[in-house]
């Protein structure tokens, strides 16, 4: 699955990216890829040994993609896209550097 991580800028609320999931099996299977907690997003294959699904998504929390049987009862595999928030960088007040030569007379 790609990407594995989505980094949000400090002022951003949503990660907007194309999520690409790919699966392979040793024999033909009937399977569905779903986004956990998003039942409206689902892609199923009947009698295939591999599948690829790409979708443009916007999300603010970790996103879990699951490979399930066609009845959606059994999770066969699961991967997550982690959302990482960029830390707000604190600016330190700059002081004049200390100079030993200014004290020597």
N, CA and C atoms as an extended XYZ file, in Angstrom:
315
Properties=species:S:1:pos:R:3:atomname:S:1:resname:S:1:resid:I:1 pbc="F F F"
N         0.833       -1.165        0.000 N   UNK     1
C         0.000        0.000        0.000 CA  UNK     1
C         0.885        1.238        0.000 C   UNK     1
N         0.416        2.247       -0.682 N   UNK     2
C         1.137        3.518       -0.728 CA  UNK     2
C         0.156        4.657       -0.573 C   UNK     2
N         0.475        5.699        0.107 N   UNK     3
C         1.657        5.854        0.947 CA  UNK     3
C         1.462        5.125        2.272 C   UNK     3
N         2.502        4.984        3.030 N   UNK     4
C         2.406        4.384        4.363 CA  UNK     4
C         2.239        5.464        5.429 C   UNK     4
N         2.716        6.677        5.090 N   UNK     5
C         2.657        7.807        6.021 CA  UNK     5
C         2.219        9.043        5.262 C   UNK     5
N         1.404        9.861        5.902 N   UNK     6
C         1.020       11.154        5.347 CA  UNK     6
C         1.342       12.200        6.406 C   UNK     6
N         2.175       13.174        6.051 N   UNK     7
C         2.574       14.209        6.995 CA  UNK     7
C         1.748       15.471        6.758 C   UNK     7
N         1.078       15.910        7.806 N   UNK     8
C         0.270       17.123        7.729 CA  UNK     8
C         1.098       18.317        8.157 C   UNK     8
N         0.973       19.396        7.433 N   UNK     9
C         1.604       20.646        7.860 CA  UNK     9
C         0.939       21.076        9.164 C   UNK     9
N         1.624       21.892        9.948 N   UNK    10
C         1.117       22.299       11.262 CA  UNK    10
C        -0.247       22.966       11.169 C   UNK    10
N        -0.538       23.649       10.062 N   UNK    11
C        -1.816       24.364        9.920 CA  UNK    11
C        -2.854       23.601        9.105 C   UNK    11
N        -2.576       22.356        8.739 N   UNK    12
C        -3.502       21.561        7.913 CA  UNK    12
C        -4.342       20.628        8.783 C   UNK    12
N        -5.577       20.381        8.348 N   UNK    13
C        -6.466       19.473        9.064 CA  UNK    13
C        -6.597       18.123        8.382 C   UNK    13
N        -6.426       18.106        7.049 N   UNK    14
C        -6.649       16.881        6.285 CA  UNK    14
C        -5.449       16.532        5.423 C   UNK    14
N        -5.215       15.257        5.298 N   UNK    15
C        -4.219       14.735        4.373 CA  UNK    15
C        -4.960       14.431        3.073 C   UNK    15
N        -4.538       15.033        1.985 N   UNK    16
C        -5.159       14.775        0.687 CA  UNK    16
C        -4.137       14.075       -0.188 C   UNK    16
N        -4.431       12.820       -0.531 N   UNK    17
C        -3.476       12.026       -1.295 CA  UNK    17
C        -4.190       10.904       -2.037 C   UNK    17
N        -3.495       10.311       -2.992 N   UNK    18
C        -3.994        9.122       -3.673 CA  UNK    18
C        -3.504        7.901       -2.916 C   UNK    18
N        -4.432        7.088       -2.442 N   UNK    19
C        -4.096        5.852       -1.743 CA  UNK    19
C        -4.165        4.725       -2.762 C   UNK    19
N        -3.086        3.942       -2.849 N   UNK    20
C        -3.018        2.825       -3.798 CA  UNK    20
C        -2.791        1.529       -3.024 C   UNK    20
N        -3.725        0.616       -3.162 N   UNK    21
C        -3.630       -0.682       -2.492 CA  UNK    21
C        -3.545       -1.775       -3.559 C   UNK    21
N        -2.700       -2.749       -3.322 N   UNK    22
C        -2.515       -3.860       -4.262 CA  UNK    22
C        -2.476       -5.163       -3.480 C   UNK    22
N        -3.126       -6.208       -4.026 N   UNK    23
C        -3.091       -7.513       -3.378 CA  UNK    23
C        -2.806       -8.599       -4.399 C   UNK    23
N        -2.258       -9.716       -3.916 N   UNK    24
C        -1.982      -10.903       -4.747 CA  UNK    24
C        -2.324      -12.156       -3.951 C   UNK    24
N        -2.813      -13.163       -4.659 N   UNK    25
C        -3.138      -14.452       -4.046 CA  UNK    25
C        -2.551      -15.572       -4.910 C   UNK    25
N        -2.352      -16.742       -4.324 N   UNK    26
C        -1.792      -17.879       -5.061 CA  UNK    26
C        -2.802      -18.487       -6.025 C   UNK    26
N        -4.088      -18.304       -5.726 N   UNK    27
C        -5.137      -18.821       -6.617 CA  UNK    27
C        -6.216      -17.757       -6.767 C   UNK    27
N        -7.114      -17.939       -7.701 N   UNK    28
C        -8.192      -16.980       -7.903 CA  UNK    28
C        -9.083      -16.897       -6.659 C   UNK    28
N        -9.393      -15.672       -6.281 N   UNK    29
C       -10.204      -15.422       -5.089 CA  UNK    29
C       -11.287      -14.403       -5.422 C   UNK    29
N       -12.293      -14.340       -4.593 N   UNK    30
C       -13.301      -13.283       -4.665 CA  UNK    30
C       -13.148      -12.469       -3.385 C   UNK    30
N       -12.615      -11.252       -3.535 N   UNK    31
C       -12.240      -10.428       -2.388 CA  UNK    31
C       -12.677       -8.990       -2.565 C   UNK    31
N       -12.717       -8.268       -1.454 N   UNK    32
C       -13.052       -6.846       -1.472 CA  UNK    32
C       -12.022       -6.061       -0.664 C   UNK    32
N       -11.663       -4.905       -1.185 N   UNK    33
C       -10.856       -3.939       -0.442 CA  UNK    33
C       -11.816       -2.888        0.088 C   UNK    33
N       -11.718       -2.590        1.380 N   UNK    34
C       -12.569       -1.551        1.959 CA  UNK    34
C       -11.719       -0.620        2.813 C   UNK    34
N       -12.246        0.574        3.019 N   UNK    35
C       -11.644        1.519        3.945 CA  UNK    35
C       -12.424        1.365        5.254 C   UNK    35
N       -11.737        0.996        6.333 N   UNK    36
C       -12.418        0.836        7.624 CA  UNK    36
C       -13.064        2.164        8.011 C   UNK    36
N       -14.226        2.100        8.580 N   UNK    37
C       -15.013        3.270        8.993 CA  UNK    37
C       -15.518        4.104        7.825 C   UNK    37
N       -15.375        3.613        6.604 N   UNK    38
C       -15.906        4.318        5.419 CA  UNK    38
C       -16.585        3.279        4.521 C   UNK    38
N       -17.753        2.784        4.905 N   UNK    39
C       -18.411        1.710        4.159 CA  UNK    39
C       -18.766        2.084        2.720 C   UNK    39
N       -18.788        3.383        2.427 N   UNK    40
C       -19.104        3.819        1.068 CA  UNK    40
C       -17.947        3.565        0.101 C   UNK    40
N       -16.750        3.305        0.628 N   UNK    41
C       -15.582        3.068       -0.232 CA  UNK    41
C       -15.272        1.580       -0.221 C   UNK    41
N       -15.525        0.934       -1.365 N   UNK    42
C       -15.340       -0.512       -1.462 CA  UNK    42
C       -15.044       -0.875       -2.911 C   UNK    42
N       -14.112       -1.808       -3.120 N   UNK    43
C       -13.810       -2.330       -4.470 CA  UNK    43
C       -13.691       -3.835       -4.355 C   UNK    43
N       -14.500       -4.568       -5.139 N   UNK    44
C       -14.504       -6.032       -5.068 CA  UNK    44
C       -14.060       -6.656       -6.386 C   UNK    44
N       -13.497       -7.862       -6.306 N   UNK    45
C       -13.079       -8.648       -7.454 CA  UNK    45
C       -13.661      -10.049       -7.306 C   UNK    45
N       -14.161      -10.602       -8.390 N   UNK    46
C       -14.707      -11.963       -8.399 CA  UNK    46
C       -13.789      -12.850       -9.235 C   UNK    46
N       -13.124      -13.802       -8.592 N   UNK    47
C       -12.290      -14.770       -9.304 CA  UNK    47
C       -10.997      -14.200       -9.875 C   UNK    47
N       -10.267      -13.439       -9.092 N   UNK    48
C        -8.983      -12.873       -9.525 CA  UNK    48
C        -7.873      -13.316       -8.580 C   UNK    48
N        -6.644      -13.343       -9.095 N   UNK    49
C        -5.503      -13.683       -8.245 CA  UNK    49
C        -4.723      -12.434       -7.837 C   UNK    49
N        -5.148      -11.276       -8.335 N   UNK    50
C        -4.518      -10.019       -7.921 CA  UNK    50
C        -5.475       -8.867       -8.211 C   UNK    50
N        -5.236       -7.763       -7.514 N   UNK    51
C        -6.056       -6.584       -7.727 CA  UNK    51
C        -5.325       -5.325       -7.307 C   UNK    51
N        -5.676       -4.214       -7.951 N   UNK    52
C        -5.105       -2.906       -7.635 CA  UNK    52
C        -6.256       -1.915       -7.544 C   UNK    52
N        -6.192       -1.057       -6.539 N   UNK    53
C        -7.221       -0.045       -6.354 CA  UNK    53
C        -6.560        1.262       -5.942 C   UNK    53
N        -6.853        2.317       -6.675 N   UNK    54
C        -6.345        3.651       -6.346 CA  UNK    54
C        -7.525        4.587       -6.161 C   UNK    54
N        -7.434        5.429       -5.131 N   UNK    55
C        -8.509        6.379       -4.858 CA  UNK    55
C        -7.928        7.630       -4.215 C   UNK    55
N        -8.457        8.782       -4.614 N   UNK    56
C        -8.062       10.060       -4.032 CA  UNK    56
C        -8.895       10.268       -2.766 C   UNK    56
N        -8.209       10.472       -1.635 N   UNK    57
C        -8.910       10.612       -0.363 CA  UNK    57
C        -8.398       11.802        0.427 C   UNK    57
N        -9.237       12.299        1.315 N   UNK    58
C        -8.856       13.329        2.282 CA  UNK    58
C        -9.241       12.786        3.656 C   UNK    58
N        -8.275       12.734        4.580 N   UNK    59
C        -8.535       12.182        5.906 CA  UNK    59
C        -7.630       12.858        6.940 C   UNK    59
N        -8.121       12.907        8.182 N   UNK    60
C        -7.382       13.584        9.234 CA  UNK    60
C        -6.820       12.650       10.293 C   UNK    60
N        -7.254       11.396       10.275 N   UNK    61
C        -6.768       10.389       11.221 CA  UNK    61
C        -6.219        9.208       10.427 C   UNK    61
N        -5.509        8.297       11.126 N   UNK    62
C        -4.974        7.111       10.455 CA  UNK    62
C        -6.075        6.440        9.642 C   UNK    62
N        -5.704        5.945        8.466 N   UNK    63
C        -6.656        5.337        7.539 CA  UNK    63
C        -6.310        3.849        7.400 C   UNK    63
N        -7.267        2.986        7.673 N   UNK    64
C        -7.022        1.541        7.590 CA  UNK    64
C        -7.722        0.956        6.372 C   UNK    64
N        -6.949        0.239        5.557 N   UNK    65
C        -7.479       -0.445        4.377 CA  UNK    65
C        -7.466       -1.940        4.682 C   UNK    65
N        -8.606       -2.589        4.445 N   UNK    66
C        -8.729       -4.012        4.751 CA  UNK    66
C        -9.081       -4.810        3.504 C   UNK    66
N        -8.490       -5.996        3.395 N   UNK    67
C        -8.839       -6.971        2.361 CA  UNK    67
C        -9.733       -7.998        3.040 C   UNK    67
N       -10.967       -8.136        2.524 N   UNK    68
C       -11.948       -9.015        3.158 CA  UNK    68
C       -12.560       -9.975        2.153 C   UNK    68
N       -13.276      -10.968        2.686 N   UNK    69
C       -14.067      -11.834        1.820 CA  UNK    69
C       -15.238      -11.016        1.275 C   UNK    69
N       -15.926      -11.529        0.264 N   UNK    70
C       -16.981      -10.753       -0.383 CA  UNK    70
C       -18.188      -10.497        0.529 C   UNK    70
N       -18.356      -11.296        1.581 N   UNK    71
C       -19.439      -11.050        2.542 CA  UNK    71
C       -19.026       -9.982        3.556 C   UNK    71
N       -17.767       -9.525        3.492 N   UNK    72
C       -17.187       -8.504        4.369 CA  UNK    72
C       -17.151       -8.918        5.824 C   UNK    72
N       -17.150      -10.247        6.079 N   UNK    73
C       -17.154      -10.745        7.447 CA  UNK    73
C       -15.744      -11.033        7.975 C   UNK    73
N       -14.854      -11.469        7.108 N   UNK    74
C       -13.523      -11.882        7.537 CA  UNK    74
C       -12.458      -10.941        6.987 C   UNK    74
N       -11.625      -10.397        7.878 N   UNK    75
C       -10.501       -9.552        7.467 CA  UNK    75
C        -9.320      -10.471        7.176 C   UNK    75
N        -8.858      -10.470        5.914 N   UNK    76
C        -7.742      -11.322        5.507 CA  UNK    76
C        -6.401      -10.612        5.630 C   UNK    76
N        -6.413       -9.302        5.463 N   UNK    77
C        -5.201       -8.496        5.598 CA  UNK    77
C        -5.616       -7.063        5.894 C   UNK    77
N        -4.719       -6.343        6.538 N   UNK    78
C        -5.021       -4.961        6.909 CA  UNK    78
C        -3.735       -4.140        6.899 C   UNK    78
N        -3.812       -2.941        6.360 N   UNK    79
C        -2.679       -2.007        6.338 CA  UNK    79
C        -3.209       -0.626        6.690 C   UNK    79
N        -2.343        0.203        7.275 N   UNK    80
C        -2.768        1.549        7.659 CA  UNK    80
C        -1.862        2.606        7.048 C   UNK    80
N        -2.469        3.748        6.743 N   UNK    81
C        -1.719        4.950        6.373 CA  UNK    81
C        -1.713        5.801        7.638 C   UNK    81
N        -0.535        6.011        8.196 N   UNK    82
C        -0.402        6.786        9.425 CA  UNK    82
C        -0.397        8.277        9.110 C   UNK    82
N        -1.132        9.037        9.902 N   UNK    83
C        -1.143       10.491        9.775 CA  UNK    83
C        -0.217       11.046       10.852 C   UNK    83
N         0.768       11.814       10.410 N   UNK    84
C         1.723       12.424       11.335 CA  UNK    84
C         1.585       13.932       11.205 C   UNK    84
N         1.378       14.575       12.322 N   UNK    85
C         1.268       16.033       12.330 CA  UNK    85
C         2.640       16.643       12.540 C   UNK    85
N         2.967       17.595       11.678 N   UNK    86
C         4.249       18.269       11.774 CA  UNK    86
C         4.242       19.138       13.031 C   UNK    86
N         5.304       19.053       13.816 N   UNK    87
C         5.383       19.837       15.048 CA  UNK    87
C         5.512       21.317       14.718 C   UNK    87
N         4.907       22.130       15.548 N   UNK    88
C         5.063       23.580       15.385 CA  UNK    88
C         6.431       23.936       15.948 C   UNK    88
N         7.235       24.509       15.112 N   UNK    89
C         8.593       24.848       15.529 CA  UNK    89
C         8.566       26.143       16.336 C   UNK    89
N         9.108       26.063       17.515 N   UNK    90
C         9.173       27.245       18.372 CA  UNK    90
C        10.413       28.049       18.017 C   UNK    90
N        10.217       29.329       17.893 N   UNK    91
C        11.354       30.198       17.597 CA  UNK    91
C        11.927       30.711       18.902 C   UNK    91
N        13.209       30.564       19.051 N   UNK    92
C        13.863       31.069       20.247 CA  UNK    92
C        14.380       32.470       19.991 C   UNK    92
N        14.314       33.252       21.034 N   UNK    93
C        14.827       34.601       20.940 CA  UNK    93
C        16.348       34.511       20.831 C   UNK    93
N        16.882       35.183       19.858 N   UNK    94
C        18.326       35.117       19.653 CA  UNK    94
C        19.021       36.148       20.527 C   UNK    94
N        20.028       35.698       21.213 N   UNK    95
C        20.838       36.573       22.046 CA  UNK    95
C        22.149       36.862       21.319 C   UNK    95
N        22.749       37.970       21.669 N   UNK    96
C        24.068       38.278       21.108 CA  UNK    96
C        25.059       37.228       21.607 C   UNK    96
N        25.895       36.724       20.737 N   UNK    97
C        26.877       35.741       21.196 CA  UNK    97
C        27.858       36.397       22.177 C   UNK    97
N        28.300       35.601       23.086 N   UNK    98
C        29.257       36.073       24.086 CA  UNK    98
C        30.618       36.186       23.423 C   UNK    98
N        31.297       37.265       23.670 N   UNK    99
C        32.600       37.489       23.041 CA  UNK    99
C        33.615       37.833       24.124 C   UNK    99
N        34.575       36.942       24.339 N   UNK   100
C        35.595       37.135       25.372 CA  UNK   100
C        36.478       38.345       25.060 C   UNK   100
N        36.663       38.640       23.815 N   UNK   101
C        37.582       39.736       23.458 CA  UNK   101
C        37.028       41.120       23.811 C   UNK   101
N        35.721       41.238       23.933 N   UNK   102
C        35.155       42.533       24.276 CA  UNK   102
C        35.416       42.887       25.741 C   UNK   102
N        35.782       41.899       26.583 N   UNK   103
C        36.039       42.141       27.991 CA  UNK   103
C        37.519       42.345       28.284 C   UNK   103
N        38.359       42.062       27.331 N   UNK   104
C        39.803       42.266       27.522 CA  UNK   104
C        40.141       43.686       27.130 C   UNK   104
N        40.887       44.292       27.889 N   UNK   105
C        41.093       45.687       27.623 CA  UNK   105
C        42.396       46.050       27.083 C   UNK   105
